[in-house]
């Protein structure tokens, strides 16, 4: 996994599935608010003029020269919850992102959100 202080350096790099197929380009990284560790990335997918951002977990991701390989298949990532390029993940939609990947979701003890964009 890449160090949190270098997250901005990864914007625009390719995101690949386990077989090396290109899913899209990394747009942003969301950290877990409880640990401040990278938890999800948004990946820009779609055709010119019709791009959207999908969420993919970063657990088990590996760094390659000029790319980030995630452990989820392209089809699964493409079916994940999306936001517009200039949109943001709402508190209501946040649990859906975790559910799509069958990951446990729990808010903070005071009900705070789980993900924050970096």
C-alpha positions as CSV (number, residue, x, y, z in Angstrom):
1,X,0.0,0.0,0.0
2,X,1.2,3.5,-0.7
3,X,1.9,5.9,2.1
4,X,-0.8,8.4,3.0
5,X,1.4,11.4,2.4
6,X,1.8,10.5,-1.2
7,X,-1.9,10.1,-2.1
8,X,-2.0,13.3,-4.2
9,X,0.8,12.0,-6.3
10,X,-1.4,9.1,-7.5
11,X,-4.1,11.2,-9.0
12,X,-4.5,10.3,-12.7
13,X,-2.6,7.0,-12.4
14,X,-4.2,3.9,-13.9
15,X,-6.3,1.6,-11.7
16,X,-6.1,-2.1,-12.7
17,X,-8.1,-5.2,-11.8
18,X,-6.3,-8.4,-10.6
19,X,-5.8,-9.5,-14.2
20,X,-4.2,-6.3,-15.2
21,X,-7.3,-4.9,-17.1
22,X,-7.6,-1.1,-16.8
23,X,-10.6,-0.1,-14.8
24,X,-10.0,3.7,-15.1
25,X,-7.9,6.5,-13.6
26,X,-7.5,7.3,-10.0
27,X,-9.3,10.5,-9.0
28,X,-9.2,10.7,-5.2
29,X,-8.6,8.7,-2.1
30,X,-10.9,8.4,0.9
31,X,-9.5,7.6,4.3
32,X,-11.1,5.9,7.1
33,X,-11.9,8.6,9.6
34,X,-11.2,6.3,12.6
35,X,-7.6,5.4,11.5
36,X,-6.8,8.1,8.8
37,X,-5.6,5.2,6.6
38,X,-6.5,5.0,2.9
39,X,-9.7,3.0,2.6
40,X,-11.3,3.6,-0.8
41,X,-10.4,5.3,-4.1
42,X,-12.6,6.9,-6.6
43,X,-11.9,5.8,-10.2
44,X,-12.9,7.8,-13.2
45,X,-14.7,5.6,-15.7
46,X,-16.8,6.1,-18.8
47,X,-16.4,7.8,-22.1
48,X,-15.4,11.4,-22.8
49,X,-18.2,13.7,-21.7
50,X,-19.9,10.9,-19.8
51,X,-17.4,10.2,-17.1
52,X,-18.4,9.3,-13.5
53,X,-16.6,8.2,-10.4
54,X,-16.9,4.7,-8.9
55,X,-15.6,3.6,-5.5
56,X,-13.2,0.7,-4.9
57,X,-11.7,-0.5,-1.7
58,X,-7.9,-0.2,-1.3
59,X,-7.5,-3.1,1.0
60,X,-5.1,-5.5,-0.7
61,X,-4.1,-3.0,-3.4
62,X,-0.6,-3.0,-4.8
63,X,1.5,-0.3,-6.4
64,X,3.0,-1.0,-9.8
65,X,5.1,1.4,-11.9
66,X,2.5,4.0,-13.1
67,X,-0.6,2.0,-11.8
68,X,-2.5,0.8,-8.8
69,X,-3.8,-2.8,-8.9
70,X,-6.9,-3.4,-6.8
71,X,-8.1,-6.9,-5.8
72,X,-11.6,-6.4,-7.3
73,X,-12.7,-7.4,-10.8
74,X,-13.5,-4.6,-13.3
75,X,-17.1,-5.7,-13.6
76,X,-17.7,-5.4,-9.9
77,X,-16.0,-2.0,-9.7
78,X,-18.1,-0.7,-12.6
79,X,-21.3,-1.7,-10.8
80,X,-20.3,0.1,-7.6
81,X,-22.1,3.2,-6.4
82,X,-21.1,6.3,-8.4
83,X,-20.9,10.1,-8.0
84,X,-20.6,12.8,-10.6
85,X,-17.1,14.1,-11.3
86,X,-17.8,17.2,-9.3
87,X,-20.0,15.3,-6.8
88,X,-19.4,14.1,-3.3
89,X,-20.3,11.0,-1.4
90,X,-23.3,11.7,0.9
91,X,-23.8,10.3,4.3
92,X,-26.8,8.4,3.1
93,X,-24.9,6.8,0.3
94,X,-21.8,5.9,2.3
95,X,-23.2,2.6,3.6
96,X,-24.1,1.5,0.1
97,X,-20.4,1.7,-0.9
98,X,-19.4,-0.7,1.8
99,X,-22.4,-3.0,1.1
100,X,-21.5,-3.3,-2.6
101,X,-18.2,-5.0,-1.6
102,X,-19.8,-6.9,1.4
103,X,-17.6,-4.9,3.8
104,X,-18.8,-4.1,7.3
105,X,-20.0,-0.6,7.9
106,X,-20.2,1.2,11.2
107,X,-20.3,5.0,11.9
108,X,-18.1,6.5,14.6
109,X,-19.3,6.4,18.3
110,X,-20.9,9.8,17.9
111,X,-22.4,8.9,14.5
112,X,-19.6,10.6,12.4
113,X,-19.0,9.5,8.9
114,X,-16.6,6.7,8.1
115,X,-14.9,8.1,4.9
116,X,-13.3,11.5,4.3
117,X,-11.8,12.6,0.9
118,X,-8.0,13.5,0.9
